[in-house]
Amino acid sequence: ELKVEQNPLFLSMQEGKNYTIYCNYSTTSDRLYWYRQDPGKSLESLFVLLSNGAVKQEGRLMASLDTKARLSTLHITAAVHDLSATYFCAAIHSGNTPLVFGKGTRLSVIA
Amino acid sequence: DAGITQSPRHKVTETGTPVTLRCHQTENHRYMYWYRQDPGHGLRLIHYSYGVKDTDKGEVSDGYSVSRSKTEDFLLTLESATSSQTSVYFCAISESELAGSLTNTGELFFGEGSRLTVL
């Protein structure tokens, strides 16, 4: 059974600082997904990582995937308040099986 | 934005009453999903569908049933609502088979959510 763990679950960081959110998964996964959720809103797709070593960047966020370590990271560079949200990672075991989500990391960026 | 509409968006009901949530898509995607979101649990899969009349259970399917009589609609029914089913329910859709597709990433697109309160 595929399990996905994120850490930390809560993160309070100062504006301008860097930090990394970690996403570990328990069994082989073809792909890894990152989503963002603002309070009271739906989930928005951020990144789709399709293979080992994949790295994707959008603004101050960069995601990477290491399938051998069963680890994905979401790195935040020079955080700004607008990045405050909950971030979810999700993995897929194989083929068309449904995505399994982590519990989410609630990020709060403070001045 | 993917064309996904959930209804109702908010509902308050009493224990023991039946409740049906509707998910409607205009993308003609094959796969549709119902997740529930609760504090401390993230998103958990209730049921999903891989085609008309084809459905399967997820992690937390007890107390829920689903139906999909046409591609665009996926209904989630609580036959007799309980307080433990108070939650935010998200519908999601995705395209078809991943294998061999250069453009299909398998990512999910979510509806706006339906907040259900069972008193």
Boltz contact constraints between the chains, C-beta under 6 A:
constraints:
  - contact:
      token1: [A, 33]
      token2: [B, 107]
      max_distance: 6.0
  - contact:
      token1: [A, 42]
      token2: [B, 110]
      max_distance: 6.0
  - contact:
      token1: [A, 42]
      token2: [B, 112]
      max_distance: 6.0
  - contact:
      token1: [A, 42]
      token2: [B, 113]
      max_distance: 6.0
  - contact:
      token1: [A, 43]
      token2: [B, 110]
      max_distance: 6.0
  - contact:
      token1: [A, 45]
      token2: [B, 107]
      max_distance: 6.0
  - contact:
      token1: [A, 48]
      token2: [B, 105]
      max_distance: 6.0
  - contact:
      token1: [A, 48]
      token2: [B, 107]
      max_distance: 6.0
  - contact:
      token1: [A, 98]
      token2: [B, 45]
      max_distance: 6.0
  - contact:
      token1: [A, 98]
      token2: [B, 48]
      max_distance: 6.0
  - contact:
      token1: [A, 99]
      token2: [B, 108]
      max_distance: 6.0
  - contact:
      token1: [A, 101]
      token2: [B, 42]
      max_distance: 6.0
  - contact:
      token1: [A, 101]
      token2: [B, 43]
      max_distance: 6.0
  - contact:
      token1: [A, 102]
      token2: [B, 42]
      max_distance: 6.0
  - contact:
      token1: [A, 103]
      token2: [B, 42]
      max_distance: 6.0
  - contact:
      token1: [A, 104]
      token2: [B, 42]
      max_distance: 6.0
